[in-house]
């Protein structure tokens, strides 16, 4: 332990300037970040958001770059590549040296990062104590995706310059891969497929394993070439995981097909199949009729997969693509799924009459919690238990026009509803007419702690429906108002079960003409 | 006899280049062993193999009884290593570097440290990167000698140093000699001749010889055989004769197996008509030149050497 602390103290002394830069960037971030939360911004007439966002972004980049610099410098101070280093023939024990480096990263990189998160949580009105487990878990993706890969690259390079070159090489290879995939087609385009939690966990575990192996191997035995081979395997493995995620292989296990034992919680049918051919790709939009959603439930379409079959034997199956991103309540009757298909594949079908089959992977959710809060005066915050901290925003006109909220780490899937006032709040509204309903979905159902998060406060934007009204004086749209005292209902939903359903459209004809849209008649 | 350093059939290749080809080496405890050889002979490679900086391709080496591929961590409390191109922590001052190294060594001698600081006249508050080459080497020596290691390994320690600094370092080193084994490499024969007790000669990755300095000096003689008339180079001479040459009536060669009166007698029997046979001791430099010239290329064991007037005999 003595040797560990001795090396640690030396490193802190040596890199005090870099440490100060990092701490200054974090302190500046603590000062600036709260100004970016819409719920806490005053109506002073000055909107600093654009400038502040830029500064905050630059500070975040500075923080990550300083992490990289610190990781590089602390590893290269006892460099593992080369044969002229003094330390190689001094009584260093590799385990203690490695422990000293980890201690440095824990104290100088991770601890200030945790403090940043705690301070921002407290500033935003959330108790850091309540969020302690999530705080600690936020270190996992930062360590797996930033700190350890940087340390592994530093362990196989001799200087910061060489380390940057290696990282640039990796980035170029990754961009080339993405370009290749884009040219090749959408059938395996990772961008079109949402990352699944299992996929994220697998990526983290794989990164931790490979980087840990490289770092240990280098410190214990300094086997440069073997370590480099391991590191080459890292991006290759991550790409493989992104392409062949077990989630997707096991889609039917995660979303079992609807049956009498596991009935579909919604009736759906394909309204039409619309094609918009472009140069390299064709945009598909698939409007759906939906019905039969039970009271107190909501349905989320997580993913969709389309199969087209032509009489001549042509067949195409899309990858699983993300759903519309909204939840559907019992009164919903319409939904739409969008996806892309390669133009080369499209040309095999157009203008043949084709059969379409659409698989929908869905989650049934039930109401988990309902909270009703009376709106305070504009720009006055109010806490919604289990949801977040919200503020009626007034757009400098005196009356609130929308509600903005901030959350710790993620926004749970919540339906927000209230009633609008058509007139300014100073004019009393007829109590028998509660006003037009304004509603919106906020947040999302699934949130994986394996996602990389630098800052703990999220401020997703949601817009209440029916926010504008036509002025009776003639044709001009004007905003409705959210008046103090109006009740706002926050209905939080939780997942109950997942299921898969298959819809078909017996005949549709992709248009042959180039940029045309054609709608096939609905059939069921 | 116990050896501080012992290698057997030590081999090292870098790609297709063979840097060492089966080197056998034994450094007795208490010796001051000088490993000499020209640039690229493999001296640094041997030392880096001994220090476990490189791993041998084949063969075996032990340092203070420890297998060289296992030497690590606390083992380096017993070994001091200084190299001409070693990377020092340049951002530290001399004093800070001593403060940093001290806790690593249980045997660190503060009194000796102070004595060496004074002896080497080192400025404690100056950063290592601001020191001259000689001063940096002194600082490296100081941080090695201060913990009194039983074995000191030096790789070309005096290269490029002025004579004054070199003498100071040698003096500092020799003060420790009674309690330690010193193994150093050099391509400058003159600098090690005065204090080395043992010497090994490495040529193109092969150890040509390795023995005590006194034995080496004793077995090499420059032999001059003078005849009354012109003579011809002898045929089928002993393998111990190196650089055999004739100039008129004079036959000269280097005898590498001189054994005193016995050799004198043998040569008198070999050259009964010789007017005079003289045996001159050779300086180390001449011995190495003779060996090096004999070992290089196709060995020309018999050469014509110009006579005093510069004519070809």
Interface residues (C-beta under 8 A of the other chain):
Chain A: X2 X3 X6 X10 X14 X77 X82 X83 X84 X85 X86 X88 X89 X90 X91 X92 X93 X94
Chain B: X48 X51 X52 X53 X54 X72 X73 X74 X75 X76 X77 X79 X81 X83 X85 X86 X87 X88 X89 X91 X100 X101 X103 X104 X105
